[in-house]
């Protein structure tokens, strides 16, 4: 009697950037000559999975069928990349042969070693997010991916060390012991259910970014420190101009330490970007503190905003999502690279178009630019050390395009520190004190902007600032209106001054901005020295 045909089905996830697509893995065993056919637009690494799967299943004590095996990845029009489909393919193949059961509702995300060991696959966190969003919370991963996968709220995650363990967990009976020993002691791993993961005290991020340095280390620079506090409170971009040694880099490095913690969604997105690197040590918990990225001025377009061959990878702008992107010596960057930041500054996302498709990565960061007043660096300092010509200065600042600088809310000069501030001046406030005021201001913004679906002043649309509920009274904004009439402010610059005025008012606990808040915002918007060079 011939065997009744059986179809094996499992689920996997295909990533396009950070967006995951649920993929149905179908397996069918035919009566023709032996073979293994993989359909559904697999890339080269996925085509190679056939040999990996054959060796892994044999070394796990349950070889694949010797008949003709056809595996189809649906939807067929979607490109599938990477080795993360290995486990889903082998489990669908076992199901088609009647060796395992109850696999059709589980999402399998793991790479296989030739010895049957389950290995971590890049992008586990966004893959699990996609599975849960699609209504499939049961996920099976490699044991080393368990901690990362369990960060997704609502996911029911099981982690296994070997394919042999997965076979037994789904009702299979291996014919021989595995080549690699199973878990040394204890029972087969059981589901780890995580609801609201990462919200507790254990949700910190252990990564390359350590805790931010403290503001108490900065001597003097009280105006620049205030600008830093305003930037942190309202989510504003910041441009620091000053001579070498004035403290621009020290200030920028301390911005992330006074920013509020990331909300749940931003924390998931920022951690998911790190998950795409494929290094499990980078993701041991949700990223809760604001990240800090400081690429070198020789950075390429791909390393700063994302790119590369095939599927474009995220760049420093996306790794700074929810935190700070600091560009020291900004005029030394390639102008085209700097102008590529204009899109994420407006939209909070990076969109990369390639022949293989379009990918989007989150990139809602605070941009901090630092520059010298001239090529030699001494144009804004005391004395006459600068020998740069006016043409050299204009060429130097010409690398920072007007449209880019117009998107930077706060533009201040950082003067050279005098000896009294270094030796006998009073110590400035520490980061904890400043952060407490920032959190209070952020709380006022959240209460005011929540009905509008917003969180920070820097993200308020200009229409709401002109004639909406957040419009500043005509008498209070008179100085900013006059600056527009004198062509000192663009329409975009006027809106940014209004946003700054709201932040200044929030920091002093006022219900609405007054004329003094607008004057302060105008002061923060204009550099006090070196503007002739620009």
Buried (B, 14 or more C-beta within 10 A) or exposed (E): EEEEEEEBBBBBBBBBBBBBBBBBBBBBBBEEEEEBEBEBBBBEBBEBBBEBBBBBBBBBBBBBBEBBBBBBBBEEEBBBBBBBBBBBBBBBBBBBBBBBEEBBEBBBBBBBBBBBBBBBBBBBBBBBBBBBEBEBBBBBBBBBBBBBBBBBBBBBBBBBBBBBBBBBBBEBEBEEEBBBEBBEEEEBBEBBEBEEBBEEEEBBBEBEBEEBBBBBBBBBBEBBBBBBBBBBBBBBBBBBBBBEEBBBBBBBBBBBBBBBEBEBEBBBBBBBBBBBBBEBEBBBBBBBBBBBBBBEEEBEEBBBBBBBEEBBBBBBBBBBBBBBBBBBBBBBBBEEBBBBBBBBBEEEBBBBEEEBBEBBBBBBBBBBBBBBBBBBBBBBBEEEEBEBEEEBBBEBBEBBBEEBBBBBBBBBBBBBBEEEBEEEBEEBBBBEEBBEBBBEBBEBBBEBBEEBEBBBBBBBEBEBBBEEEBBBEEEBBBEBBEBBEEEBBBEEBBBBBBBBBBBBBBBEEBEBBBBBBBBBBBBBBBBEBBEEBB
